[in-house]
Amino acid sequence: MLPAKWKSLVAGISRLSAGARKRLTLENDESSYSVRQLLAVSEETDVPVCFDSHHHTFNEDGLSLEDAYGLSVLTWKRRGCKPLQHISNSTPNLPQSSSFQDKRKHSDFIHHVPECQLVGLLKDEVDVEVEAKMKNLALLKMREMLLKHSDV
């Protein structure tokens, strides 16, 4: 059963044309929308969940990273589409006492790819969008990192 606060979102999505709905994704974020919550909306609307592993670390809602990854992948497979996900990291070596605002900021580069996303990437099961301040340079450095793991 969908909580009342999500019913207006579902109703709004339902009013869109089929073409518009096919272009939508639902992305989990660090404070408002967890993967678990978006799965319920996805079930009602057939809009897939774009999993963001960085956001998930702040808003797990009782799901392990691996479970959130896997469940979001299923929302794309229902549609017969290759899953799209986001990858980003916090600035490395932030002091434990850093504020939530500092921890949630995207770093210049990708320093770590969660294992489930790494395996999905290397097996060409998912596509990822890199969210890093250094943009194309960050993508090139991440490519180098992935090439080191190409034996997966």
C-alpha positions in Angstrom: 0.0 0.0 0.0 1.4 3.4 -1.0 1.6 6.0 1.7 -0.7 9.0 1.2 2.2 11.5 0.6 3.2 9.5 -2.5 -0.2 9.3 -4.0 -0.1 12.8 -5.5 3.3 12.0 -7.2 1.8 8.8 -8.6 -1.3 10.7 -9.8 0.9 13.4 -11.4 3.0 10.8 -13.3 -0.2 9.0 -14.3 -1.5 12.2 -16.0 1.6 12.4 -18.2 1.5 11.1 -21.8 3.0 7.6 -22.3 5.9 9.3 -24.2 6.7 11.5 -21.3 6.5 8.7 -18.8 9.0 6.7 -20.8 11.5 9.5 -20.4 11.2 9.7 -16.6 13.3 8.1 -13.9 13.1 8.2 -10.1 16.4 8.9 -8.4 17.0 8.3 -4.7 18.6 11.1 -2.8 20.4 11.7 0.4 17.5 13.0 2.5 14.1 12.8 0.9 13.6 9.8 -1.3 15.1 6.4 -0.4 15.3 3.5 -2.9 12.7 1.7 -0.8 10.2 4.5 -1.1 10.8 4.9 -4.8 10.3 1.2 -5.4 6.7 1.7 -4.3 6.2 4.6 -6.7 7.9 2.6 -9.5 5.5 -0.3 -8.9 2.5 2.0 -9.4 3.9 4.0 -12.4 6.4 1.7 -14.1 9.0 4.5 -13.9 12.4 2.9 -13.2 14.6 3.8 -10.3 18.0 5.4 -11.1 20.1 4.1 -8.2 22.6 6.6 -6.8 25.1 4.7 -4.6 26.5 7.9 -3.0 23.0 9.1 -2.0 22.1 5.7 -0.7 25.0 5.8 1.9 23.1 8.7 3.6 19.6 7.4 3.2 19.6 3.6 3.4 16.1 3.1 4.8 16.9 -0.4 5.9 18.3 -1.6 2.6 21.8 -2.8 2.1 23.7 -1.2 -0.8 23.6 -4.5 -2.7 19.8 -4.9 -2.2 19.1 -1.3 -3.2 21.3 -1.9 -6.3 19.5 -5.1 -7.2 16.0 -3.9 -6.6 16.6 -0.8 -8.7 18.0 -2.9 -11.5 14.8 -4.9 -11.6 12.7 -1.8 -12.2 14.6 -1.3 -15.5 14.4 -5.0 -16.5 10.6 -4.8 -16.1 10.7 -2.3 -18.9 13.3 -4.3 -21.0 15.9 -1.5 -20.6 19.5 -1.4 -19.5 19.7 0.1 -16.0 21.1 3.6 -15.6 22.8 4.5 -12.3 24.7 7.4 -10.8 28.2 7.2 -9.2 29.8 9.8 -7.1 31.9 10.0 -3.9 32.4 12.4 -1.0 35.7 14.3 -0.9 38.2 11.7 0.4 39.7 11.9 3.9 37.0 14.2 5.3 37.2 14.4 9.1 34.6 12.3 10.9 33.3 15.6 12.4 32.5 17.0 8.9 29.0 18.4 8.4 26.3 16.5 6.5 26.6 19.3 3.9 30.3 18.6 3.4 29.9 14.9 3.2 27.1 15.0 0.6 29.1 17.2 -1.8 30.5 15.5 -4.9 34.3 15.1 -5.0 36.5 16.1 -7.9 37.0 12.5 -8.9 35.6 9.0 -8.4 37.8 7.3 -5.7 35.7 4.3 -5.0 33.1 2.3 -7.0 30.9 0.0 -4.8 31.5 -3.7 -5.7 28.0 -4.3 -7.0 28.2 -1.3 -9.4 31.8 -2.3 -10.4 30.7 -5.8 -11.3 27.6 -4.5 -13.1 29.8 -2.1 -15.1 32.4 -4.6 -16.0 29.8 -7.1 -17.1 28.1 -4.4 -19.1 24.9 -4.9 -17.2 24.4 -1.3 -16.2 25.3 2.2 -17.5 26.5 4.8 -15.0 26.6 8.6 -15.1 29.6 10.0 -13.3 28.8 12.9 -11.0 32.2 14.5 -10.2 33.4 18.1 -10.3 36.2 17.4 -12.7 33.7 16.1 -15.3 35.6 14.5 -18.3 38.9 14.2 -16.5 37.1 12.3 -13.7 35.6 10.0 -16.3 39.0 9.3 -17.8 40.5 8.5 -14.4 37.6 6.3 -13.6 38.1 4.5 -16.9 41.7 3.8 -15.9 40.5 2.4 -12.5 38.0 0.1 -14.3 40.6 -1.2 -16.7 42.6 -2.4 -13.7 39.6 -4.5 -12.7 38.7 -5.8 -16.1 39.3 -9.4 -15.0 35.9 -9.5 -13.1 
